[in-house]
């Protein structure tokens, strides 16, 4: 006579709960938060040197005799051109500074923002229940005895 094994399927249920968790501040994040980028400090120096070169230049760009009025007009035009170039360089440096500040804030928001994490995970799975008839217990007992000798 053979043994029939009984199988019982239990339903599968999984319970998960999620919550928001803020990562802790570290010394690196605090230092990054306190970092203030600065514009290029060499811009005024570069344009100051170019102004001095313009004022001290003795070359005549027209190749002939120029009156003091013409020389003064050329110098004013050169100073005006240098002023515009310096303003553009300063504005470009400020734009770069604004970009760095925006990236810093985005990075800080990503590093310190709350993250959705799994706070609780519970449930049970289906399991197979075997019949415990005479032949079933004899077979399982024989198998466990055989495993001991191996």
C-alpha positions as CSV (number, residue, x, y, z in Angstrom):
1,X,0.0,0.0,0.0
2,X,1.4,3.4,-0.9
3,X,1.2,6.5,1.1
4,X,-0.5,9.6,0.0
5,X,1.1,12.9,0.9
6,X,-1.3,15.7,1.7
7,X,-0.4,19.2,0.5
8,X,-1.8,22.3,1.9
9,X,-1.1,25.6,0.3
10,X,-1.2,28.6,2.7
11,X,-1.9,32.0,1.2
12,X,1.0,34.3,0.7
13,X,0.8,37.6,2.4
14,X,3.4,40.3,2.6
15,X,3.1,43.4,4.7
16,X,5.5,46.2,4.0
17,X,5.5,49.6,5.6
18,X,7.5,52.6,4.3
19,X,8.6,55.8,5.9
20,X,10.7,58.9,5.3
21,X,14.2,59.0,6.9
22,X,16.6,61.9,6.8
23,X,20.3,60.9,6.5
24,X,22.5,62.3,9.3
25,X,24.7,65.4,8.8
26,X,28.4,64.6,8.5
27,X,31.4,66.9,8.8
28,X,31.8,66.8,5.1
29,X,28.2,67.9,4.4
30,X,28.5,70.7,7.0
31,X,31.8,71.9,5.4
32,X,30.2,71.7,1.9
33,X,27.2,73.7,3.2
34,X,29.6,76.4,4.5
35,X,31.6,76.6,1.3
36,X,31.2,79.9,-0.5
37,X,32.6,80.0,-4.1
38,X,34.2,83.2,-5.1
39,X,34.7,85.0,-8.4
40,X,38.1,85.1,-10.2
41,X,40.2,87.5,-8.1
42,X,42.6,88.1,-11.0
43,X,40.0,90.0,-13.2
44,X,40.7,93.5,-11.7
45,X,44.5,92.9,-11.8
46,X,44.4,91.8,-15.5
47,X,42.4,94.9,-16.6
48,X,44.4,97.2,-14.3
49,X,47.6,96.1,-16.1
50,X,46.0,96.6,-19.5
51,X,44.9,100.2,-18.5
52,X,48.5,101.0,-17.4
53,X,49.8,99.6,-20.7
54,X,47.4,101.8,-22.6
55,X,48.3,104.9,-20.6
56,X,52.0,104.3,-21.0
57,X,51.9,103.4,-24.6
58,X,54.0,105.7,-26.8
59,X,53.2,104.1,-30.1
60,X,51.2,106.0,-32.6
61,X,48.5,103.6,-34.0
62,X,47.8,106.0,-37.0
63,X,51.4,106.0,-38.1
64,X,51.7,109.8,-38.3
65,X,51.7,112.8,-36.1
66,X,48.7,113.1,-33.8
67,X,47.5,116.0,-31.9
68,X,47.0,115.8,-28.1
69,X,43.3,115.9,-28.6
70,X,43.4,112.9,-30.9
71,X,45.7,111.0,-28.5
72,X,43.3,111.8,-25.6
73,X,40.3,110.6,-27.7
74,X,42.1,107.4,-28.6
75,X,42.9,106.8,-24.9
76,X,39.4,107.5,-23.8
77,X,38.1,105.1,-26.5
78,X,40.6,102.5,-25.3
79,X,39.6,103.0,-21.7
80,X,35.9,102.7,-22.6
81,X,36.6,99.4,-24.5
82,X,38.6,98.0,-21.6
83,X,35.8,99.0,-19.2
84,X,33.3,97.1,-21.3
85,X,35.5,94.1,-21.5
86,X,36.1,94.1,-17.7
87,X,32.3,94.4,-17.1
88,X,31.7,91.4,-19.4
89,X,34.4,89.4,-17.6
90,X,33.0,90.2,-14.2
91,X,29.5,89.3,-15.3
92,X,30.7,86.0,-16.8
93,X,32.5,85.3,-13.5
94,X,29.3,86.1,-11.6
95,X,27.3,83.8,-13.8
96,X,29.8,81.0,-13.1
97,X,29.5,81.8,-9.4
98,X,25.7,81.5,-9.6
99,X,26.0,78.2,-11.4
100,X,28.3,76.8,-8.8
101,X,25.9,78.0,-6.0
102,X,23.0,76.3,-7.8
103,X,24.9,73.1,-8.1
104,X,25.9,73.2,-4.5
105,X,22.3,73.6,-3.4
106,X,21.1,70.8,-5.6
107,X,23.8,68.5,-4.3
108,X,23.0,69.4,-0.7
109,X,19.3,68.7,-1.3
110,X,20.1,65.4,-2.8
111,X,22.5,64.4,0.0
112,X,20.4,65.6,2.9
113,X,16.9,65.1,1.7
114,X,14.6,62.5,3.2
115,X,14.7,59.1,1.6
116,X,11.8,56.6,1.4
117,X,12.9,53.5,3.2
118,X,11.3,50.2,4.1
119,X,10.6,50.4,7.9
120,X,8.7,47.1,8.4
121,X,8.6,43.9,6.4
122,X,6.5,41.0,7.6
123,X,4.4,38.2,6.1
124,X,4.4,34.5,5.6
125,X,4.8,32.1,2.7
126,X,3.1,29.0,1.5
127,X,4.4,25.7,2.9
128,X,3.9,22.1,2.0
129,X,2.4,19.8,4.7
130,X,3.2,16.1,4.2
131,X,1.0,13.3,5.3
132,X,2.2,11.4,8.3
133,X,1.0,7.9,7.5
134,X,2.9,4.8,8.4
135,X,4.9,4.6,5.1
136,X,5.5,8.4,5.1
137,X,7.1,8.4,8.5
138,X,9.0,5.2,7.8
139,X,10.5,6.7,4.6
140,X,11.4,10.0,6.2
141,X,12.9,8.2,9.2
142,X,14.9,5.9,6.9
143,X,16.1,8.9,4.9
144,X,17.3,10.8,8.0
145,X,19.1,7.6,9.2
146,X,20.8,7.2,5.9
147,X,22.0,10.8,6.0
148,X,23.7,10.2,9.3
149,X,25.8,7.5,7.8
150,X,27.0,9.5,4.8
